[in-house]
């Protein structure tokens, strides 16, 4: 009787073990399919992120400029495909964050499906999901690689409002009504008053390596300094290696990291000797030979989107002067 009981117990254990193994294998099957879906979802997210960051470099775009919008959309689609995404009718690319008639963000919604293998036994043939990404341009509030020139806030705002943003004077070569008691537009970027012509020429040629922030107060570099101005500007202008058959970078066609594209502080004068940075603007340097001996520096205003170690305002309160930081906002 005891022996018979033991045999019956052994049969029960075998059944329990078999059922447990079935459950364990089922969970393992689902785990493998869920793992595959997780990997595909990560790749899908990476594709969406890459698309909005590549297309975001072309923002902002006018609400009415459908040709430019189509170009930006095509860039996003190209980067989706380069990263393995399949373009279907369910993929949506939309513009947003409309400010003063300009879109400042691009959004990609990318649905995808991960086919299952083991879970098909239980009737689950696929796992569907959607990944989204948004690239948004925000005004820069901290920036490096600046030149020791400046543009007054009121002057720049008036030029933008008029639409006349070519031939903007960034440094004057003689006394005019825009020159404030001998301040010709040059500023001392390291904050040490009387930095001298050598620093000025070096920063004008190569940009200032330090990072400056909105609200910083800087001393004015007095005097015309026509010689150092010519040396710095000619070095920067002639360093351009792009569009050689068309004379190099201009506002109509330029490469953002070209030496001719200058990042300039937008300032208000606190006195004849000090200015406060209120923002940053970008200008493509115009042909310096017209003003070779006078000390003038003239550029054309352009928008610029930066990537990398620059600060941007996420509160929506900073003034925008056309230099933006691109960020993944979702």
Residue, then its C-alpha position, 0 to 999 in steps of 0.5 A: x500500500x505504501x509502495x502504491x502511494x509512492x507511485x501515484x505521487x510520482x505520477x502527480x509530480x510528473x504532471x505538475x512538472x510538465x504543466x510548469x514547463x509549459x508555462x515557463x516555456x510560454x513566458x520564455x517565448x513571450x519574453x523573446x518576442x517582447x525583447x525583439x519588439x523592444x529592440x525594434x522600438x529602440x531603433x525606431x525611436x533612434x530613426x525618429x530622433x535622427x530625422x528631426x535633428x537633421x531636419x531641425x537644422x533647417x528651421x525656422x521656416x515661414x508658415x507660407x514657404x511651402x517649398x522650403x517646408x517640402x525640402x525640410x520634410x524630404x530631409x526628415x524622410x531621407x534620414x528615416x530611410x537611412x536609419x531603417x524606417x519604412x515610409x508608409x502612409x501612417x508616417x506623419x511629419x508636421x511643423x509646429x511652434x508657430x511664432x511670428x509666422x515662423x515654424x520652430x519645431x518639426x515632429x515625426x510620428x513613426x508607427x512600426x510593427x514587430x513580427x512575433x515568432x514564438x507567440x504565434x502559438x498563442x495567436x499573437x502574430x505581431x506587436x504594434x507601436x508608435x514612436x515620436x520625436x520633436x526637434x525644436x529651435x530655441x533662442x541661444x542664451x549662451x554661446x562661444x566662437x563669437x567675434x569681438x563686434x556687435x550690433x545694437x538691439x534697436x538697430x537690428x530690430x529695425x532692420x529685421x522689421x524693414x526686411x533690409x538685412x543686407x550691408x549691416x554695419x557691425x563695426x564703423x570706420x568713422x564717426x557717424x550718428x551710430x558711433x557712441x562717443x568713440x565706440x565704433x562697435x568693437x567690444x572686449x570679449x574677455x571682460x578685461x578693459x583695454x585688452x588691446x589690438x592683438x586680442x581683438x585681431x585674434x578673436x576677429x580671425x578665429x573667434x573667441x573660445x570662451x562662452x558668453x551669456x545673455x546679461x553679461x556686461x562687457x567693456x567697449x574696445x575704443x578707437x577705430x583699429x582699422x589695421x587689426x580690423x583689416x587683418x582679422x577680417x581678411x583672414x576670416x573672409x579668405x579662409x572660406x573654401x566653399x562654393x569656389x565657382x561662385x566666390x565662396x559663401x554668401x547669404x544666398x548659399x553658405x555653410x554654417x561653420x564657414x569662417x565667413x559666418x560670424x556669431x555676433x553679440x546683440x547689445x545695448x549700451x549702458x554707457x559709452x564704455x560698457x555694453x550688455x549682451x541681450x542676445x546673439x545674431x549671425x551674419x555672413x561677412x561681405x566682401x571686405x575689400x570695399x572698406x579695406x582701409x577704413x575699418x568697416x565690417x559689414x555683413x548680411x543677417x542670417x538665421x543659424x541653428x547650433x548643435x553642441x555646447x550652447x545654452x538655449x532658453x526653454x522658458x519661452x521668454x528670451x528674445x530671439x535674434x536668429x541664433x538658435x539651439x536645436x533640442x529634442x523636446x520629446 
